[in-house]
Structure formats: structure tokens, C-alpha cells
Amino acid sequence: MRWPRWGACVPRRDRRGNVAIVTALIAVPLIGFAALAVDVGAATSAHATLDAAADSAALLATTVASNQYQAGSSTAVATATAAAKSRFVAQAGTISSVVFGTPVITVTQTGTQFTSNVTYSAVYTTALGAVVGMKTIPLSGVSSASMSVNPYVDIQVLMDTSASMLIAATASDISNLQALTTAFKAAKNEVVPDNAGQQCAFACHWNTAGTDYLALAQLGGVTLRLDVLRSAVGNLITNIAAANKYGTFRLGLSTFAQAFSTIYSMSSSISGASTALASISPDVNMCTSNCPETYFSAAMSSLAATTTASGDGSTQAKSQKYLFIVSDGLVDQMSGSARVIGPISPTDCQALKNNGVIILTLYTPYLPLPTNPFYMSNVWQYQSMGTPDQIQQAMTACASATNYAFVASNSADIDTQLNAMLATVLQTSGHFTQ
């Protein structure tokens, strides 16, 4: 037998037909799955649109029911149910390749709260999925919403009445008070505290004999931040009373300095709180053994111990609870044997927030006092030094949400911002509970 020469042709079996067959066999499912992927993407988009239609219908149901109820209609629930059904059908009907059944819509009323539930089921007809045996894709969803009509609301206002609120309210007031304190002459045998000094912008209150810096400010017509606070809270009381058309609001007032004080217990008699403002007075402080007088931690602990859990507002026993905190955000308190001066601790706010209380804060920053040793030693570094205002950050963290943190950069803003806080409370809207 002769072997073929090197390089000579040797007959080989042609395998090209096998490759073509295998490729064809693989291509069929690959094309099918690719087609199915297109359909799944389209079905997912359709599902999202159906969910949006259900959300819209649920919210419309609670809105219509609330409005009808408030207008005195006896068919509020039926009208709301019909409106929600029409809304869902109108929006879902725009989705191509989807067939849906009649949505199941329920609207219930508990006190002044309306709750709606929208349940739907639908089928998406695939365009290419039949290649792999999937002609349809089932879709379903549930959406719920609730809304209170004139919910029962408790507003507690916690006011900082420590010595920092005895700062003159404006730049011109600061200048006037500094002139008065510079010219101050102590009465014979009068004991003057260590922190009293020339060019003082604080209306320090160390006696009740009418011879201290507080008396100077009052006699000299100097407006203090405490005066502005009283006026602004007075306006807030008036506005709450005006909004309380259905008698669902209650109001309480409290202060903190050396001690936490309730000056007006939570009451549905809103206007009665106005007279309590006159009882707000600064602590008498000689600044010897009891210099610290901004015990924010103790105040928040007292409120947490006496405030019941916030509810849905459907009854007074289940009132929605709000806390307005008005402060410069600086604590001056003892922690064990150490005196602590610095921004509030947001952790002091957590117990109330855990109990469902919604906290809104109004930060009233110190006006710059470069000639005051206390300000330069204990406040300036938290407000300046090229970093964000650390006190403002702490006040914002104390609030239940960043949009619940307000700032009054000058005395006129305190009134405006307090009423902005009230407006936040009054903006009742539905919320989804999916």
C-alpha cells in the first residue's frame, strides 16, 4: 500500500450541513426568548401604567368622598366609588394590548377619615411570546389611600425662654442696649453678676428690683427676642383659632430654660392660650452655681413622658400630634458634673418621633455679637469658621423631615415662619398605603 505524498489531498467528510442544522435548532428558542423579552418589557411598562391608574383612582376616591362629606352629601361614598371607577377605566383604557376587568373599589369611612382600596386584574396579550407558547401575561395590583376630613390635631409649642432670648432683637436694638449697659451704674450695695459687663447686648436679669439690664431694656424701649417671640406666638394663636372652624384643634404652650414649664395645658379653647403668654418671664440668674439655663434635653424628656402616641386624627383620642420647637438651638446644661454648651442633640427628639409626633423646628440664630465674650467663646465656632451652621444642622435633624425645619434669620421672620409651620399642618392630603 502506497501512502499519499505529503500535501496530497485526502478525502474528508463534509460537516457543513450538520452545523447548519444545529444553528437552526438553536435559533428557534433564541428568537423565541428574545421575542418574549420584548413582550415582558412591554408588559412591565403596562403594569406600571395600571398601577398609576389604580393610585390615581384610590386618591380620587378619598378626595371626592372627603369633599362630598364636607359638603353634607349623604351619598359621599357612592359618588366617590363611581368617580374612582371612571378614573381607572379612562386611564387603563389607553394601554394597548391590555384587557382588564372591572376594578373592585371600596370606600370606607371611620370618623372623619376615608379609606379607599382599588384592586384590578388584567391580561397583556403578547405580540411575539407565542413563539415559546406564552400568548398572554397576567397583571394585577392593589392600591390604597386614606384622607382625613378636618382631622383632630394637637399642636404643642415649646419655646426657648432662656437668657439667649433676652438678646436685643435687631442690630439697632443691640446698639441701643449696649449704650444703656455701658452707662449702667449699679446701685449702692447692689450685687452684680460676673457676666454683666459693658456693651452687653443681653438684657441680663439678675434681680426683681427693677435695677438690672432687663429693666434697662424695658425702660429704654429696646425690643428683645423674647418680646418678638410673645408677639409671634400670639399671632399664631389667632391664626389657629381662625382655622379651627370645626373644633378639631387643640393647643398647648410650654417653655424651657432652667426648668421645663407648661404655661397652657393642651386645650380646645385656642383663644385662651393668648392670656398665658403674659406669664412667660425670663429666669432670674446670678450666674453663680446655676449659670446653665437651657435644659433642652430635660424639656424633651418631660414632653416625651407626658405625650401619648399620635393617631390618625379620626377622633380626638386619636389626634394627630405636632410639636413646634422655637429655639436658637444652643443648649447650656449640666451633664453629670460637666457643663455642656453647644448645639442641641437630635437624639433628644427621637422618643417623640418614635411615638408618631411630627416635629417642626424654628431655628432663631444668634445675631453676631463680636464684643460679647460668651458669644465668641461658645456660639461663634458653631455658626462660622467656614463650615455649615452646625446648630442649624442639629435643628434640622431634630425635625421630622428637612422641609419641617424653618429658619428665622431676623425677628420679623419669626412671625412669618411660625405661620408657615401652621400652613404645613393645615395641608392635609391623601397618602398611599400600598
C-alpha positions as CSV (number, residue, x, y, z in Angstrom):
1,M,0.0,0.0,0.0
2,R,1.3,3.3,-1.0
3,W,0.9,6.2,1.4
4,P,-0.1,9.5,-0.2
5,R,2.6,12.0,-0.6
6,W,2.8,14.8,1.9
7,G,0.5,17.6,0.9
8,A,-1.6,15.5,-1.3
9,C,-5.4,15.8,-0.9
10,V,-7.1,13.3,1.5
11,P,-10.8,12.9,1.1
12,R,-12.7,14.3,4.2
13,R,-16.3,14.1,5.3
14,D,-18.2,17.5,4.8
15,R,-19.7,18.6,8.1
16,R,-21.2,21.9,7.0
17,G,-24.7,20.5,6.7
18,N,-24.6,19.5,10.4
19,V,-23.6,23.0,11.6
20,A,-26.4,24.5,9.7
21,I,-28.9,22.1,11.3
22,V,-27.6,22.8,14.8
23,T,-27.7,26.5,14.2
24,A,-31.3,26.3,13.0
25,L,-32.3,24.3,16.0
26,I,-30.7,26.8,18.4
27,A,-32.0,29.8,16.6
28,V,-35.6,28.9,17.2
29,P,-35.6,29.1,21.0
30,L,-33.2,32.1,20.9
31,I,-35.6,34.0,18.7
32,G,-38.4,32.9,21.0
33,F,-36.8,34.1,24.1
34,A,-35.7,37.4,22.5
35,A,-39.3,37.9,21.4
36,L,-40.5,37.1,24.9
37,A,-38.1,39.6,26.4
38,V,-39.6,42.3,24.3
39,D,-43.1,41.3,25.4
40,V,-42.1,41.1,29.1
41,G,-40.7,44.7,28.9
42,A,-43.9,45.9,27.3
43,A,-46.0,44.1,29.9
44,T,-43.9,45.6,32.7
45,S,-44.5,49.1,31.3
46,A,-48.2,48.3,31.0
47,H,-48.2,47.1,34.6
48,A,-46.6,50.3,35.8
49,T,-49.3,52.3,34.0
50,L,-52.1,50.2,35.5
51,D,-50.6,50.8,39.0
52,A,-50.5,54.5,38.3
53,A,-54.2,54.4,37.3
54,A,-55.1,52.5,40.5
55,D,-53.2,55.0,42.6
56,S,-54.9,57.9,40.9
57,A,-58.3,56.2,41.3
58,A,-57.7,55.5,45.0
59,L,-56.6,59.1,45.8
60,L,-59.6,60.4,43.8
61,A,-61.9,58.3,45.8
62,T,-60.8,59.6,49.1
63,T,-60.7,63.2,47.8
64,V,-64.3,63.0,46.4
65,A,-65.6,61.3,49.5
66,S,-64.0,63.9,51.7
67,N,-65.3,66.8,49.7
68,Q,-68.8,65.3,49.4
69,Y,-68.9,64.6,53.1
70,Q,-67.7,68.1,54.0
71,A,-70.5,69.5,51.7
72,G,-73.1,67.5,53.6
73,S,-73.8,64.9,51.0
74,S,-75.4,61.6,52.1
75,T,-74.0,59.8,49.0
76,A,-70.4,60.6,49.5
77,V,-69.2,57.0,49.4
78,A,-71.2,56.0,46.3
79,T,-70.2,59.1,44.4
80,A,-66.6,58.6,45.3
81,T,-66.7,54.9,44.2
82,A,-68.2,55.8,40.8
83,A,-65.7,58.6,40.3
84,A,-62.8,56.3,41.1
85,K,-64.1,53.6,38.7
86,S,-64.4,56.1,35.9
87,R,-60.9,57.4,36.5
88,F,-59.3,53.9,36.4
89,V,-61.2,52.8,33.3
90,A,-60.3,56.1,31.5
91,Q,-56.6,55.8,32.3
92,A,-56.3,52.0,31.9
93,G,-58.2,52.1,28.6
94,T,-55.3,53.9,26.9
95,I,-52.9,51.0,27.3
96,S,-52.6,48.9,24.1
97,S,-52.6,45.1,24.2
98,V,-54.2,45.0,27.7
99,V,-57.7,43.7,28.6
100,F,-58.8,44.4,32.1
101,G,-61.8,43.5,34.2
102,T,-64.0,45.8,36.3
103,P,-61.9,47.1,39.2
104,V,-63.0,46.3,42.7
105,I,-63.3,49.6,44.6
106,T,-64.2,50.0,48.2
107,V,-64.5,53.3,50.1
108,T,-65.0,53.2,53.9
109,Q,-65.4,55.9,56.5
110,T,-64.2,55.9,60.1
111,G,-65.0,59.1,61.9
112,T,-63.6,61.8,59.7
113,Q,-61.2,59.6,57.8
114,F,-62.0,58.0,54.4
115,T,-60.0,55.0,53.2
116,S,-60.2,53.6,49.6
117,N,-58.9,50.3,48.1
118,V,-58.6,49.7,44.4
119,T,-58.0,46.1,43.2
120,Y,-57.6,45.3,39.5
121,S,-56.7,42.3,37.3
122,A,-55.7,42.4,33.6
123,V,-54.2,40.4,30.8
124,Y,-51.4,41.6,28.4
125,T,-51.6,39.9,25.0
126,T,-48.1,39.2,23.8
127,A,-47.0,40.1,20.3
128,L,-44.2,37.6,19.9
129,G,-44.3,35.4,23.0
130,A,-46.5,32.8,21.3
131,V,-43.3,31.5,19.7
132,V,-42.5,29.9,23.1
133,G,-46.0,29.2,24.0
134,M,-46.8,32.3,26.1
135,K,-49.7,34.1,24.5
136,T,-50.7,36.3,27.5
137,I,-49.1,37.7,30.7
138,P,-51.4,38.2,33.7
139,L,-51.2,41.5,35.5
140,S,-52.8,42.6,38.8
141,G,-52.4,45.1,41.6
142,V,-53.8,46.8,44.7
143,S,-53.7,50.5,45.7
144,S,-55.0,52.1,48.9
145,A,-55.2,55.7,50.1
146,S,-56.6,57.4,53.1
147,M,-57.6,61.0,53.8
148,S,-58.9,62.8,56.9
149,V,-61.5,65.5,56.7
150,N,-60.8,68.1,59.3
151,P,-58.6,65.7,61.3
152,Y,-58.2,66.2,65.1
153,V,-54.9,67.9,65.6
154,D,-52.9,68.7,68.8
155,I,-50.2,71.4,68.4
156,Q,-47.7,71.8,71.3
157,V,-45.5,74.9,71.1
158,L,-42.2,74.6,73.0
159,M,-40.5,78.0,73.4
160,D,-36.9,78.7,74.4
161,T,-37.1,81.4,77.1
162,S,-33.5,81.2,78.3
163,A,-31.2,84.2,78.6
164,S,-30.4,84.0,74.9
165,M,-33.9,85.2,74.2
166,L,-33.0,88.3,76.1
167,I,-30.7,89.4,73.3
168,A,-31.8,92.6,71.6
169,A,-33.9,91.8,68.6
170,T,-32.3,93.9,65.8
171,A,-29.0,95.5,65.1
172,S,-30.3,98.9,66.2
173,D,-31.8,97.4,69.4
174,I,-28.4,95.8,70.1
175,S,-26.7,99.2,69.7
176,N,-29.2,100.8,72.0
177,L,-28.9,98.2,74.7
178,Q,-25.1,98.3,74.5
179,A,-25.3,102.0,75.1
180,L,-27.6,101.5,78.1
181,T,-25.4,98.8,79.7
182,T,-22.3,100.8,79.1
183,A,-23.8,103.7,81.1
184,F,-25.2,101.4,83.8
185,K,-24.2,102.2,87.3
186,A,-25.0,99.7,90.0
187,A,-27.0,100.9,93.0
188,K,-25.1,101.1,96.3
189,N,-24.5,97.7,97.8
190,E,-26.1,96.0,94.7
191,V,-24.5,92.7,93.8
192,V,-23.8,92.5,90.1
193,P,-23.3,89.1,88.5
194,D,-19.9,88.2,87.0
195,N,-21.3,88.0,83.4
196,A,-22.5,91.6,83.5
197,G,-20.3,94.0,81.6
198,Q,-20.0,97.0,79.3
199,Q,-21.5,96.9,75.8
200,C,-23.7,93.9,76.8
201,A,-26.4,93.0,74.2
202,F,-28.1,90.7,76.6
203,A,-30.8,92.1,78.9
204,C,-29.4,90.1,81.8
205,H,-31.9,89.5,84.6
206,W,-30.4,89.1,88.0
207,N,-32.9,90.6,90.3
208,T,-36.6,91.6,90.6
209,A,-35.9,95.1,92.0
210,G,-36.0,96.8,88.6
211,T,-32.4,97.7,88.5
212,D,-30.9,95.1,86.2
213,Y,-30.3,95.1,82.4
214,L,-33.8,93.7,81.7
215,A,-35.2,96.8,83.4
216,L,-32.9,99.0,81.4
217,A,-34.1,97.4,78.1
218,Q,-37.8,97.8,79.1
219,L,-37.4,101.4,80.2
220,G,-35.3,102.2,77.1
221,G,-37.8,100.7,74.7
222,V,-35.4,98.0,73.5
223,T,-37.2,95.1,71.8
224,L,-35.9,91.8,72.8
225,R,-36.2,88.4,71.0
226,L,-38.5,87.3,73.9
227,D,-40.8,90.2,73.0
228,V,-40.8,89.1,69.4
229,L,-41.5,85.5,70.4
230,R,-44.5,86.5,72.5
231,S,-45.9,88.6,69.6
232,A,-45.4,85.9,67.0
233,V,-46.9,83.1,69.1
234,G,-49.8,85.5,69.8
235,N,-50.4,85.8,66.1
236,L,-50.0,82.0,65.7
237,I,-52.8,81.5,68.3
238,T,-55.1,83.9,66.4
239,N,-54.5,82.0,63.2
240,I,-55.0,78.6,64.7
241,A,-58.3,79.8,66.2
242,A,-59.4,81.1,62.8
243,A,-58.6,77.7,61.2
244,N,-60.4,75.8,63.9
245,K,-63.8,76.1,62.2
246,Y,-64.8,72.5,63.1
247,G,-63.4,72.5,66.7
248,T,-60.9,69.8,65.9
249,F,-57.7,71.7,67.0
250,R,-56.2,71.8,70.4
251,L,-53.2,73.8,71.5
252,G,-50.7,73.7,74.3
253,L,-47.8,76.0,75.3
254,S,-44.7,75.2,77.2
255,T,-41.3,76.8,77.8
256,F,-37.8,75.7,78.8
257,A,-34.9,77.5,80.4
258,Q,-33.6,76.3,83.8
259,A,-36.8,74.2,84.0
260,F,-39.5,72.9,81.7
261,S,-42.8,74.7,82.3
262,T,-46.3,74.1,81.0
263,I,-47.9,77.6,80.7
264,Y,-51.0,76.4,78.9
265,S,-52.2,72.8,79.0
266,M,-53.4,71.2,75.9
267,S,-56.9,72.6,75.3
268,S,-59.6,73.0,72.6
269,S,-60.0,76.6,73.9
270,I,-57.5,78.0,71.5
271,S,-58.0,81.7,72.2
272,G,-57.5,81.1,75.9
273,A,-53.8,80.5,75.2
274,S,-53.3,84.2,74.5
275,T,-53.5,85.2,78.1
276,A,-50.9,82.6,79.1
277,L,-48.3,84.4,77.0
278,A,-48.1,87.2,79.6
279,S,-46.8,84.6,82.1
280,I,-43.7,84.0,80.1
281,S,-40.8,85.6,82.0
282,P,-37.0,85.1,82.0
283,D,-35.2,83.3,84.8
284,V,-33.5,85.3,87.5
285,N,-29.9,84.2,87.2
286,M,-27.0,85.5,89.1
287,C,-24.8,83.1,87.2
288,T,-23.0,81.6,90.2
289,S,-23.8,78.0,90.8
290,N,-26.7,77.8,88.3
291,C,-25.3,79.5,85.2
292,P,-26.6,76.8,82.8
293,E,-30.2,77.6,81.9
294,T,-31.0,76.0,78.6
295,Y,-32.0,72.5,79.6
296,F,-33.3,71.3,76.2
297,S,-32.7,67.6,77.0
298,A,-34.8,67.7,80.2
299,A,-37.6,69.6,78.3
300,M,-37.8,67.0,75.6
301,S,-37.7,64.2,78.1
302,S,-40.6,65.7,80.0
303,L,-42.7,66.1,76.8
304,A,-42.0,62.5,75.8
305,A,-43.1,61.3,79.2
306,T,-46.4,63.1,79.1
307,T,-47.4,62.9,75.3
308,T,-49.4,60.0,74.2
309,A,-48.9,58.4,70.8
310,S,-50.0,60.3,67.7
311,G,-53.0,58.9,65.9
312,D,-54.8,59.1,62.5
313,G,-56.9,62.2,63.5
314,S,-60.2,60.3,63.2
315,T,-61.1,61.1,66.8
316,Q,-59.8,63.4,69.5
317,A,-58.5,60.4,71.3
318,K,-56.5,59.6,68.1
319,S,-55.4,63.1,67.4
320,Q,-52.5,63.8,65.1
321,K,-49.8,65.4,67.2
322,Y,-47.4,68.1,66.2
323,L,-44.6,69.8,68.2
324,F,-43.4,73.3,67.2
325,I,-39.9,74.0,68.7
326,V,-38.8,77.6,68.7
327,S,-35.1,78.0,69.8
328,D,-31.7,79.3,68.9
329,G,-30.7,75.6,69.1
330,L,-28.0,76.0,71.7
331,V,-28.0,74.0,74.9
332,D,-26.4,75.2,78.2
333,Q,-27.0,72.4,80.6
334,M,-25.3,70.2,83.1
335,S,-24.4,66.6,82.2
336,G,-23.3,65.0,85.4
337,S,-20.7,67.3,86.8
338,A,-19.8,68.9,83.4
339,R,-21.4,72.0,81.9
340,V,-22.3,71.4,78.3
341,I,-22.7,74.3,75.8
342,G,-23.3,73.5,72.2
343,P,-25.9,72.5,69.6
344,I,-28.9,70.5,70.7
345,S,-28.7,66.8,70.4
346,P,-31.1,65.4,67.8
347,T,-31.3,62.2,69.8
348,D,-33.4,64.2,72.4
349,C,-36.1,64.4,69.7
350,Q,-36.2,60.8,68.8
351,A,-38.5,59.5,71.6
352,L,-41.3,61.8,70.4
353,K,-40.8,61.0,66.8
354,N,-40.8,57.3,67.6
355,N,-44.3,57.9,69.1
356,G,-45.6,59.4,65.9
357,V,-45.3,63.0,66.9
358,I,-44.4,65.3,63.9
359,I,-41.7,67.8,65.0
360,L,-41.3,71.1,63.2
361,T,-38.4,73.3,64.3
362,L,-37.9,77.1,64.0
363,Y,-34.2,78.0,64.4
364,T,-33.7,81.6,65.5
365,P,-29.9,82.1,65.1
366,Y,-27.9,84.4,67.3
367,L,-27.2,87.8,65.7
368,P,-23.4,88.3,65.6
369,L,-22.1,89.7,68.9
370,P,-18.3,90.0,68.4
371,T,-17.9,92.1,71.6
372,N,-19.6,89.5,73.8
373,P,-17.3,87.0,75.4
374,F,-19.9,84.3,75.8
375,Y,-20.9,84.5,72.2
376,M,-17.3,84.4,71.0
377,S,-16.4,81.5,73.3
378,N,-19.5,79.3,72.9
379,V,-21.5,80.2,69.9
380,W,-19.4,81.7,67.1
381,Q,-17.5,78.5,66.4
382,Y,-20.7,76.6,65.6
383,Q,-22.1,79.2,63.3
384,S,-18.9,80.3,61.5
385,M,-15.4,79.2,60.7
386,G,-16.2,78.4,57.1
387,T,-18.3,75.4,57.8
388,P,-22.1,74.9,57.6
389,D,-24.0,76.2,60.6
390,Q,-23.8,73.2,63.0
391,I,-26.6,74.5,65.2
392,Q,-28.9,74.7,62.1
393,Q,-27.9,71.2,61.1
394,A,-28.9,69.9,64.6
395,M,-32.2,71.7,64.5
396,T,-32.9,70.2,61.0
397,A,-32.0,66.7,62.3
398,C,-34.4,67.2,65.2
399,A,-37.3,67.9,62.8
400,S,-39.3,65.0,61.4
401,A,-38.3,66.0,57.8
402,T,-36.0,68.5,56.3
403,N,-38.9,70.5,55.0
404,Y,-40.2,70.7,58.5
405,A,-37.2,72.7,59.6
406,F,-37.6,76.5,59.4
407,V,-35.2,79.4,60.0
408,A,-36.0,82.9,61.1
409,S,-32.9,85.0,60.2
410,N,-34.4,88.1,61.7
411,S,-37.1,89.0,64.2
412,A,-39.7,89.7,61.6
413,D,-39.3,86.2,60.1
414,I,-40.3,84.5,63.4
415,D,-43.9,85.5,62.8
416,T,-43.8,84.6,59.1
417,Q,-42.2,81.2,59.7
418,L,-44.5,80.2,62.6
419,N,-47.4,80.7,60.3
420,A,-45.6,78.7,57.6
421,M,-45.3,75.9,60.1
422,L,-49.1,76.1,60.7
423,A,-49.7,76.1,57.0
424,T,-47.7,72.8,56.8
425,V,-50.1,71.3,59.4
426,L,-53.2,72.5,57.6
427,Q,-52.1,70.9,54.3
428,T,-54.0,67.7,54.7
429,S,-53.5,65.3,51.8
430,G,-54.1,61.7,51.0
431,H,-51.3,59.2,51.4
432,F,-50.8,55.8,49.8
433,T,-50.5,52.7,51.9
434,Q,-49.6,50.1,49.3
